[in-house]
Amino acid sequence: MVASSPASALRRALVLVVVTALGLTVVQAPVADAATGHRDELLRLVNASRERNGLRPVELDASLSRAAMRHTRAMLKRDRLFDPPDLREILAPYPWDSVGAAAVGCADTLRALHRAFLGSDVHRSILLHRRVKWVGIGVIRSREANSCGNGSFWATEIFYG
């Protein structure tokens, strides 16, 4: 066994802490990036549909996206789709004057989920409402078997304008 000075022991401990912290960051980053990537893809699909219909794109609201993500987690936990019961409370801090509505759903792909929203008269009227300016999106890809299928995407989109 080699004797070491207190300074070298401290350096080894510091290196171990830094390496461990970097390792945790590397492991956690893809999960956050995947959720953000799914959200960005749904936003792109929403805005492409709006533009095809002569409407201006909506902007993503980060705070509202957190509320949408909480609702999506709640649906996935219960393994069923349901509208946010507290939508009025969720939208209370936002400057909505004419439109405040949510769309919820699940599907095998993000494109299929978006097509399902467009295929529903109610969801389509929300997504393509001319006064909508902002959206919050919470989307999760499930890795477990559920009522929507293994590997399915669950999402909540909350619009206001």
C-alpha positions in Angstrom: 0.0 0.0 0.0 1.3 3.4 -0.9 1.0 6.2 1.6 -0.6 9.4 0.3 -0.6 12.9 1.5 -3.9 14.6 2.6 -3.7 16.9 -0.4 -3.5 14.0 -2.9 -6.3 12.2 -1.1 -8.4 15.4 -1.4 -7.5 15.6 -5.2 -8.6 12.0 -5.7 -11.9 12.6 -3.9 -12.5 15.8 -5.9 -11.8 13.9 -9.2 -14.2 11.2 -8.1 -17.0 13.7 -7.3 -16.5 15.5 -10.6 -16.5 12.3 -12.6 -19.6 11.1 -10.8 -21.4 14.4 -11.4 -20.5 14.3 -15.1 -21.7 10.7 -15.3 -25.0 11.6 -13.8 -25.4 14.5 -16.2 -24.7 12.3 -19.2 -27.2 9.7 -18.0 -30.0 12.2 -17.3 -29.6 14.5 -20.3 -31.0 12.1 -23.0 -34.3 11.8 -21.1 -34.8 15.5 -20.9 -33.7 15.9 -24.5 -36.1 13.2 -25.7 -39.1 14.9 -24.0 -38.1 18.3 -25.4 -37.6 16.8 -28.9 -41.1 15.2 -28.8 -42.6 18.5 -27.6 -40.8 20.4 -30.4 -42.0 17.9 -33.0 -45.6 18.2 -31.9 -45.2 22.0 -32.0 -43.8 21.7 -35.5 -46.8 19.6 -36.6 -49.3 22.0 -35.0 -47.7 25.0 -36.7 -47.5 23.2 -40.1 -51.2 22.5 -39.9 -52.0 26.1 -38.9 -49.9 27.5 -41.7 -51.5 25.1 -44.3 -54.8 26.7 -43.1 -53.7 30.3 -43.5 -53.2 30.8 -39.8 -50.1 32.2 -38.0 -48.0 29.8 -35.9 -48.5 29.5 -32.2 -45.7 30.1 -29.8 -44.6 27.6 -27.1 -45.2 28.7 -23.5 -42.7 27.0 -21.3 -44.6 27.4 -18.1 -47.8 26.2 -19.6 -45.8 23.2 -21.0 -44.9 22.2 -17.5 -48.6 22.2 -16.5 -49.4 20.2 -19.7 -46.6 17.7 -18.7 -48.0 17.3 -15.2 -51.4 16.5 -16.7 -49.9 14.0 -19.2 -48.1 12.2 -16.3 -51.4 12.0 -14.4 -53.1 10.4 -17.4 -50.3 7.9 -17.9 -50.3 7.1 -14.2 -54.1 6.4 -14.4 -53.8 4.7 -17.8 -56.6 6.7 -19.3 -57.3 9.9 -21.2 -59.1 12.8 -19.5 -59.3 16.5 -19.9 -57.5 18.7 -17.3 -60.2 19.1 -14.5 -58.6 22.4 -13.4 -58.1 24.0 -16.9 -59.6 27.4 -15.6 -57.0 27.4 -12.8 -54.2 26.4 -15.1 -55.0 29.3 -17.5 -55.8 31.8 -14.7 -52.3 33.4 -14.8 -52.3 33.8 -18.6 -53.8 36.6 -20.8 -56.4 34.5 -22.5 -59.5 36.4 -23.5 -61.3 34.3 -26.1 -59.8 30.8 -26.3 -58.6 28.5 -23.6 -58.9 24.8 -24.3 -57.0 21.5 -24.1 -56.5 18.5 -26.4 -55.4 15.2 -24.9 -54.6 11.9 -26.7 -52.3 9.0 -27.2 -51.0 7.2 -30.3 -48.2 5.0 -31.6 -46.4 7.9 -33.2 -46.4 11.7 -32.9 -47.7 12.1 -36.4 -50.6 9.7 -35.7 -51.4 11.6 -32.5 -51.5 14.9 -34.4 -53.6 13.3 -37.2 -56.1 12.1 -34.5 -56.3 15.6 -33.1 -57.1 16.9 -36.7 -59.6 14.1 -37.2 -61.6 15.2 -34.2 -63.9 18.2 -34.9 -63.5 19.5 -31.3 -59.7 19.1 -31.3 -59.4 20.5 -34.8 -61.4 23.6 -34.0 -59.1 24.2 -31.0 -55.9 23.7 -32.9 -57.0 25.8 -35.9 -58.8 28.6 -33.9 -57.7 31.9 -35.4 -57.3 33.6 -32.1 -55.0 31.0 -30.5 -51.6 32.5 -29.9 -49.9 30.2 -27.4 -49.6 26.5 -26.6 -48.2 24.4 -23.8 -47.3 20.9 -24.7 -46.5 18.0 -22.5 -45.7 14.7 -24.2 -44.3 11.4 -22.8 -43.4 8.2 -24.7 -44.4 5.3 -22.6 -42.0 2.4 -22.2 -44.6 0.1 -20.6 -47.7 -1.6 -21.8 -50.8 0.5 -21.3 -54.2 1.0 -22.8 -52.7 2.9 -25.7 -50.0 0.4 -26.5 -46.4 -0.3 -25.6 -44.1 2.6 -26.7 -47.1 4.9 -27.3 -47.0 8.7 -27.0 -49.3 10.4 -24.5 -49.8 14.2 -24.8 -51.6 17.2 -23.5 -51.8 20.4 -25.6 -53.2 23.5 -23.8 -54.0 26.4 -26.1 -54.9 30.0 -25.3 -55.4 33.3 -27.1 
